[in-house]
Amino acid sequence: MKFRPLVTFILIALSFTAISAARAEEVFIGNPGKSLNFFHFDLALEKGYFKELGLDVKLLNTKCDVAVTALLTGDLQATGCVGKASRVIASQNVPVRTVIWLFKKPTFYVVARADIKSAADLKGKIIGISSFGSDTDLSMKVFAQSGKLDPEKDMKRIVAGSTSTRLQGLKAGSIDVTTLSPPFNVFAEQMGLRVLAYVGDFLEFPQSGFTVSDATLKNKRDLIKRLLRGTLRGLQLTLKNRAETVRFIAKDYKLQEPIADKVYTSLLPAMSENGLAQSDGGNAWYGGWKERRFPPGAIGRLHFVKGSAKGNGRSIKG
């Protein structure tokens, strides 16, 4: 009989767990695939931050054009395809907006053959990009201009595939220069290739976050706020606890810890401290140069993100 209180306690605990699970609200998020650009979110998932907020997060591997459409139909509540979304917004004025940024700057680096030492050395070279008009293309054009080169005349830009494919192209000699994001910039250095610059040092635009439809923002505002709270909590953890973050990156992306530590170092300059895209002191950054501007309204209102951040233990207005 002495075990009855313990059994009763366990049954009560299990019943509360079942009730909590039953009340968890599903939120469907479409991403193009696993990426270090969303490792903060992955870490928040592993830590159970969203479950604590009553969310049952469902991640769907979704092409970006499909994801943007699914936002409008309500089949997705959010997508990580912010680059694609921003271009669709600009071209078609669709009612979607980015409500949180995980990186305030681009995460990639200009990497070249070992004999290339500066932007001026790009003259006559073959530049590998992911696609024309992409962030990688624009970054290489601006970098070339820093060496007083005309990117349209003084070098040859070719579509060279994904990040991993471009790294192999550098190694094989089919291209001379490209941009690489972590962990591939770290792998490149191990191969003896040269990192010429961090793109965020000469070109500032936000990268990686979550885009939602205006309808979802209006009709499921509390859900989106909880999604932001969990994401922001993961972001803060990555900034404050390097050791745990490095261990997570190593485990989740199957990297050795010394490599994961270098990856963390590479990503750190780009990370947003508060979920906002900032150029200085708190103003939203809508694009720093004429070829890449986010239209007003395409980025979520700052008080919404700030209000979500304040939701940890305090009430939220709005």
HELIX and SHEET records of a PDB file:
HELIX    1   1 ARG A    4  ARG A   23  1                                  20    
HELIX    2   2 LEU A   36  PHE A   38  5                                   3    
HELIX    3   3 PHE A   39  LYS A   47  1                                   9    
HELIX    4   4 TYR A   49  GLU A   52  1                                   4    
HELIX    5   5 CYS A   64  THR A   73  1                                  10    
HELIX    6   6 VAL A   82  GLN A   92  1                                  11    
HELIX    7   7 ALA A  119  LEU A  122  5                                   4    
HELIX    8   8 ASP A  135  SER A  146  1                                  12    
HELIX    9   9 THR A  163  ALA A  172  1                                  10    
HELIX   10  10 PHE A  184  GLN A  190  1                                   7    
HELIX   11  11 VAL A  199  ASP A  201  5                                   3    
HELIX   12  12 ASP A  214  ASN A  219  1                                   6    
HELIX   13  13 ARG A  221  LYS A  240  1                                  20    
HELIX   14  14 ARG A  242  ASP A  252  1                                  11    
HELIX   15  15 GLU A  257  LEU A  267  1                                  11    
HELIX   16  16 LEU A  268  ALA A  270  5                                   3    
HELIX   17  17 LEU A  302  ALA A  309  1                                   8    
SHEET    1   A 3 LEU A  55  ASN A  61  0                                        
SHEET    2   A 3 GLU A  25  ASN A  31  1                                        
SHEET    3   A 3 ALA A  78  THR A  79  1                                        
SHEET    1   B 2 VAL A  96  PHE A 103  0                                        
SHEET    2   B 2 GLN A 207  SER A 213 -1                                        
SHEET    1   C 5 LYS A 156  VAL A 159  0                                        
SHEET    2   C 5 ILE A 126  ILE A 129  1                                        
SHEET    3   C 5 VAL A 177  LEU A 180  1                                        
SHEET    4   C 5 TYR A 109  ALA A 112 -1                                        
SHEET    5   C 5 ARG A 194  TYR A 198 -1                                        
END                                                                             
